[in-house]
Each structure stands twice: as structure tokens, then as C-alpha cells.
Amino acid sequence: MLTIHAAHPAACSVWKPGTAALAGTPVWLDLLDPDADERAEAERLLGTKLPQRDQISAIELSSRLHADNEILRLNIPAFVRAESGKGAMTPLGFVLTPKLLVSIRYAESLAFAHTSKLATAADAPNGSVETFIALIEAVVNVAADRMEETSGEMSKLSRAVFSDERGQRGLLRGALFKVGAMQRQIVQLRAAMLGVSRVIAYLCETAPAWIDKKHLQRLRTMQTDIGSLTEFDQQLSDRLQFLLDAVLGFINNNQNDIMKVLTIVSVVTIGPMTLAGIWGMNFKSIGEYDWPHGYAMALTVMAVSVIVPMIIFKWKKWF
């Protein structure tokens, strides 16, 4: 899908083959998993070739960040997950010129949705550079919101795990899946913020002349915000590791409790089983067979052989 955002006046439309051009001047071309026709139209408007997906996904620093005359090529190899957060990480690429911004992505992003709405508002960004900075700000803000949501979910899960309520055992298995989902979320945010941070650092160090100082100042402010998010991300990782260790510890304790119960049951049944085995032998010389109350006596002795070990275990505080 190719979405064209124009300025003067601000407008937005999804390009289809044969559709008329927007009245305004294009400032942002947003490509979402584009096909060949959409790439060709974006390249026509940009006046140069766009990078392929494998080029955007390259992890070499020289492939991520490149400046050529008045064209900046900025790539983030891991940005968001496809398939509503369940698939693999997808890359994000930017081609930035003084007049036009082209973004190439392969999955939906909340930050792009927010910026798309902003681009058609009354206070829409003016020009490609401001649109790019607004988009980066939206990415950082969405990452901060997701970190706060993850922190809240983690606190809620922690209260449930450390509670002493009935049904806590059944919660532990589900808690492991929730911890895994939170870990994936944190890894995704960390990868995205690392890529954005490198893009910002590159622009701050080697910014071309057509990027104003006020824009660089906004980028430096975002770099500071990303530093704070990195510290918060580390705290989330530490808390998540502690929560995972706690869940596994509780699961081990529950298993130990089960084994303790089975051990006690096996011990206290040794006595009655031994007596039953002796009295169950078919020897005529067993005198208890002829006792008038031999059956009642046998049941009583078996009961005592069960009760006595239980009293001893209770006295030892083994259960």
C-alpha cells in the first residue's frame, strides 16, 4: 500500500494505479509492504531508486546509514513484529530529502497511524524533515507508552503470583506464558529503540546543511528520552527476570509439596500393608484366625499403625 501525504493544502490518499495526483505537494510517501507498481510510483515521485527489503534488513552499520548528496538513507533492521505482534521482526527504511520523505515498512505501526493523522491536521508538520522528526517522536512516544503498559501488567502479574489466595497454583502455568509475552515485547522495544537511537546519533553527528539547528535540537532531546527509556527498559528486564525466577520457584515448591504428600502416604501405609500381608497368608498355624474378635483387632492395629506415624510427622512438623 502506498499512502501519499501532501502539504499546501494538507491531504492524504491511498494511491491506486490510474488515480489522479493530489492537489498539494507530496511531502511523505508511506509504503506498507509495497508491490512493484507502488514501488515504481514512489520511485517516480522521489526521482531515485528505493532500497529492497534485504537491504533495509542488513545489520552492517554502513548499510543502515548512508548519505548521498541530498539523499539520506536510514534503515532500522528490526522495528515491529508482523501478524499483530506474533510474527518475526520487520525492518523499517527511510529515504529523506529536503523536499520528500519516503518510509518503507512491512507491518502495521501505531506510531505511523498517529503521524498519519497529524499530517492531515491543522498543525501538520511543514516539510519532509519536520514530518520525519514528528514520526520519530511518535515512535519514541509509543515505545514509552508500551513500556508503561508492560510495567503495569508486570505489577499486576506480580501481585497475583505472590498472593496467597486459593487457585494460585493454577495461575503459575499461565504466568509463564505471560512472562514470555512480556519478554517478547521488551525485546521488540529494545531492538526498535536501538535502531532509532543509532539513526538519531548519526543525524546529530553528520547532519546535512538542509537540516536546521532547531530540528537537530529536537533530535538531541529525543536521544535523551531514548536514554531514559533504555534505563527503564533495563529495570523492566530485571523485574521480569525476578518474576520468572519467582514463578519457577513457586512451581518447584508445589512439586515438592506433592512429592512430600506422596512420601507421607507411602510411609504411613507401610504398616497396615505389612500387617495385611502377614494376616493374609494361608497358614493354619496363625492363631488369630480363631479369635472371636480377631477381625476387629486387626483393623484396630492397622489403624494405629497409620495414626502413630502421622502423629510423629506432625510433631516433627514435616507437614
C-alpha positions in Angstrom: 0.0 0.0 0.0 1.2 3.5 -0.9 -0.1 6.4 1.1 0.7 9.8 -0.2 0.7 12.8 2.2 0.7 16.2 0.7 1.0 19.8 2.0 -0.4 23.1 0.9 -3.1 22.0 1.4 -2.6 19.1 3.8 -4.2 16.0 2.4 -3.8 12.2 2.4 -4.8 9.5 0.0 -4.0 5.8 -0.8 -2.5 5.5 -4.3 -4.1 3.2 -6.9 -3.0 2.7 -10.5 -4.7 5.3 -12.6 -5.8 7.6 -9.8 -5.3 11.4 -10.1 -2.5 13.1 -8.2 -3.2 15.1 -5.0 -3.7 18.8 -5.3 -0.9 19.6 -2.8 2.8 19.0 -2.9 3.8 15.4 -1.7 6.0 15.5 1.4 5.7 11.9 2.7 5.3 8.7 0.8 4.4 5.8 3.2 4.9 2.4 1.7 3.4 -0.5 3.6 4.5 -3.9 2.2 4.5 -2.4 -1.3 4.1 -4.2 -4.6 6.0 -3.5 -7.8 3.6 -0.8 -9.1 3.6 1.0 -5.7 7.4 1.0 -5.6 7.6 2.3 -9.1 5.3 5.2 -8.4 7.2 6.1 -5.2 10.5 6.0 -7.2 9.0 8.2 -9.9 7.9 10.8 -7.3 11.2 10.5 -5.4 13.4 10.5 -8.5 15.7 7.7 -7.4 15.7 4.0 -6.6 14.3 2.7 -3.3 16.1 0.0 -1.2 14.9 -3.5 -1.3 13.8 -5.4 1.9 17.0 -7.3 2.2 19.0 -4.1 2.0 16.9 -2.5 4.8 17.3 -5.6 6.9 21.2 -5.5 6.7 22.8 -5.3 10.1 26.0 -3.7 8.8 26.3 -0.1 10.0 27.4 1.1 6.6 24.2 -0.4 5.1 21.9 1.1 7.8 23.0 4.8 7.5 24.2 6.4 4.3 24.2 9.9 2.9 24.5 10.7 -0.8 24.3 14.4 -1.8 20.9 15.5 -0.7 19.6 12.0 0.0 19.7 10.3 3.4 19.1 6.6 3.6 18.3 5.5 7.1 17.4 1.9 7.9 16.3 0.2 11.1 16.7 -3.6 10.6 14.2 -4.6 13.4 11.3 -2.3 14.1 7.9 -4.0 14.7 6.6 -7.5 14.6 4.3 -8.7 11.8 1.0 -10.5 12.3 -0.2 -8.4 15.2 2.9 -8.9 17.3 3.2 -12.7 16.8 5.4 -12.9 13.7 9.0 -12.0 13.0 10.5 -8.6 13.4 10.2 -6.5 10.3 12.6 -3.7 9.1 11.9 0.0 8.5 13.6 2.1 6.0 13.7 5.9 5.4 14.8 7.9 2.3 14.9 11.5 3.3 15.4 14.5 1.0 14.9 18.2 1.6 11.5 18.0 -0.1 10.3 14.4 0.3 10.2 11.7 2.9 9.8 8.0 1.9 9.1 5.4 4.6 9.2 1.7 3.7 7.8 -0.8 6.2 6.3 -4.2 6.2 3.9 -4.3 9.2 1.4 -2.0 10.9 2.7 0.5 13.4 0.8 2.6 15.9 3.4 5.4 15.6 2.8 5.7 11.8 -1.0 5.8 12.4 -0.6 8.7 14.8 1.7 10.6 12.5 -0.6 10.0 9.5 -3.5 11.7 11.4 -1.2 14.5 12.5 -0.1 15.1 8.8 -3.7 16.0 7.9 -4.4 18.1 10.9 -4.4 21.9 11.1 -1.0 21.9 12.8 0.5 19.4 10.3 4.3 19.2 10.1 5.7 21.6 7.5 8.0 19.7 5.1 9.7 16.4 4.9 12.2 17.0 7.7 9.5 18.0 10.2 7.4 15.0 9.1 10.4 12.7 9.7 11.1 14.2 13.2 7.4 14.0 14.1 7.4 10.4 13.0 10.5 9.6 15.2 8.8 11.4 18.1 5.7 9.3 17.6 7.9 6.1 17.6 9.5 7.2 20.9 6.2 8.1 22.5 4.6 4.8 21.5 7.6 2.9 22.9 7.3 4.8 26.2 3.5 4.1 26.4 4.1 0.4 25.7 6.8 0.2 28.4 4.4 1.8 30.9 1.7 -0.7 29.9 4.2 -3.6 30.2 5.2 -2.3 33.6 1.6 -2.1 34.8 0.9 -5.7 33.5 4.1 -6.9 35.3 3.0 -5.3 38.6 -0.5 -6.9 38.3 1.0 -10.3 37.5 3.5 -9.9 40.4 0.7 -9.3 42.8 -1.2 -12.3 41.6 1.9 -14.6 41.7 2.9 -13.5 45.3 -0.7 -13.7 46.6 -1.7 -16.5 49.0 -5.2 -16.9 47.5 -6.8 -20.1 46.5 -6.1 -21.0 42.9 -2.6 -19.6 43.0 -1.2 -22.9 41.8 -3.3 -22.8 38.7 -2.1 -19.3 37.9 1.6 -20.3 37.7 1.4 -22.1 34.3 -0.4 -19.1 32.7 2.1 -16.8 34.4 4.9 -18.4 32.4 3.1 -17.6 29.1 2.5 -14.0 30.2 6.2 -13.6 31.2 7.2 -14.9 27.8 4.9 -12.4 26.1 6.3 -9.6 28.1 9.8 -10.7 27.3 9.0 -10.6 23.5 7.5 -7.1 24.0 10.6 -5.8 25.8 12.9 -7.3 23.2 10.9 -5.7 20.4 11.0 -2.3 22.1 14.7 -2.6 22.8 15.5 -3.5 19.2 13.4 -0.7 17.8 14.8 1.9 20.2 18.4 0.8 19.4 17.8 1.3 15.7 16.1 4.7 16.3 18.9 5.8 18.6 21.6 5.0 16.0 19.7 6.9 13.4 19.4 10.0 15.6 23.1 9.8 16.7 24.1 9.6 13.0 22.0 12.7 12.1 23.3 14.7 15.1 26.9 14.0 14.1 26.7 14.2 10.3 23.6 16.3 9.6 23.5 17.9 6.2 23.1 21.7 5.9 19.4 21.4 5.0 18.5 20.1 8.5 18.1 23.2 10.7 19.5 23.6 14.2 16.1 23.5 15.7 15.5 20.1 14.1 18.8 18.9 15.5 17.8 20.1 18.9 14.6 18.1 18.8 16.6 15.1 17.8 19.0 15.6 20.7 16.0 15.8 23.0 14.7 12.5 21.7 18.1 11.0 22.1 18.0 12.0 25.8 14.5 10.5 26.0 15.7 7.2 24.5 18.5 7.1 27.1 15.8 7.3 29.8 13.8 4.6 28.1 16.9 2.4 27.9 17.3 2.7 31.7 13.6 1.9 32.2 13.9 -1.0 29.9 16.8 -2.4 31.9 14.6 -2.1 35.1 11.8 -4.0 33.3 14.2 -6.7 32.3 15.5 -7.1 35.9 11.9 -7.2 37.2 10.9 -9.7 34.6 13.8 -11.9 35.4 13.0 -11.8 39.1 9.3 -12.6 38.3 10.4 -15.5 36.1 12.6 -16.9 38.9 9.8 -16.5 41.4 7.3 -18.3 39.2 9.7 -21.2 38.6 10.5 -21.2 42.4 6.8 -21.5 43.2 6.3 -24.3 40.7 9.2 -26.2 42.3 7.7 -25.7 45.7 4.4 -27.0 44.6 6.1 -30.0 43.1 8.0 -30.6 46.3 4.7 -30.4 48.3 3.2 -33.0 46.0 6.2 -35.3 46.5 6.0 -34.7 50.2 2.4 -35.8 50.3 3.1 -38.9 48.3 6.1 -39.7 50.5 4.0 -39.4 53.7 1.2 -41.5 52.2 3.7 -44.2 51.2 5.3 -44.3 54.6 2.1 -44.4 56.7 0.7 -47.2 54.5 3.7 -49.5 55.1 2.5 -50.6 58.5 -1.1 -51.7 57.5 0.1 -53.2 54.3 2.7 -55.3 56.2 0.1 -56.5 58.7 -2.4 -57.2 55.9 0.3 -59.3 54.2 1.1 -61.3 57.3 -2.6 -62.0 58.2 -3.4 -62.7 54.6 -1.1 -65.8 54.5 -3.0 -69.1 54.4 -1.1 -70.9 57.2 -3.2 -72.9 59.7 -0.8 -72.1 62.5 -1.9 -68.4 62.5 -3.7 -68.3 65.8 -5.5 -65.0 65.2 -7.8 -66.8 62.7 -9.7 -68.5 65.6 -10.1 -65.4 67.8 -13.7 -64.3 68.2 -12.7 -60.6 67.7 -9.7 -61.2 65.5 -11.0 -59.1 62.6 -11.8 -56.1 64.8 -8.4 -56.4 66.4 -6.6 -56.5 63.0 -8.4 -53.4 61.8 -7.6 -51.6 65.1 -3.9 -52.5 64.9 -3.8 -51.3 61.2 -5.4 -48.0 62.2 -2.9 -47.5 65.0 -0.1 -48.2 62.6 -1.3 -45.4 60.4 -2.1 -42.9 63.2 1.2 -43.2 65.1 3.4 -42.2 62.1 1.1 -39.3 61.4 1.4 -38.1 64.9 5.2 -38.4 64.7 5.3 -36.5 61.4 3.1 -33.8 62.9 5.3 -33.5 66.0 8.3 -33.2 63.8 6.5 -30.5 61.7 7.1 -32.4 58.5 3.7 -31.3 57.2 
